[in-house]
Amino acid sequence: MFHGHGKTTEIQPRRVLEKALPVFWTYGFARTTLPDLEQATGVNKSGLYAEFESKEALFSRMLGSLFRHAQRWRTADHGTARLE
């Protein structure tokens, strides 16, 4: 959960990973900033750190999810699958 504007909101990790992917794709890991990720995901810095601990951890989790998605796609019916 993160606190923003006086309220507590539940973070949806899968949604954050899906929203972070095009940011990392566009800028690369080194040039992607926390403000870029905050803007793309709608989650503030403290919320991102609470859920993922660091930019590196978020990136690593996103890549793991992407690889799992690719593996499922390769072995399945090629339907749409979400990052998890």
Secondary structure, DSSP 8 states (H G I E B T S, - for coil): -EEETTEEE---HHHHHHHHHHHHHHHHHHH--HHHHHHHHS--HHHHHHHHSSHHHHHHHHHHHHHHHHHHHHHS--------
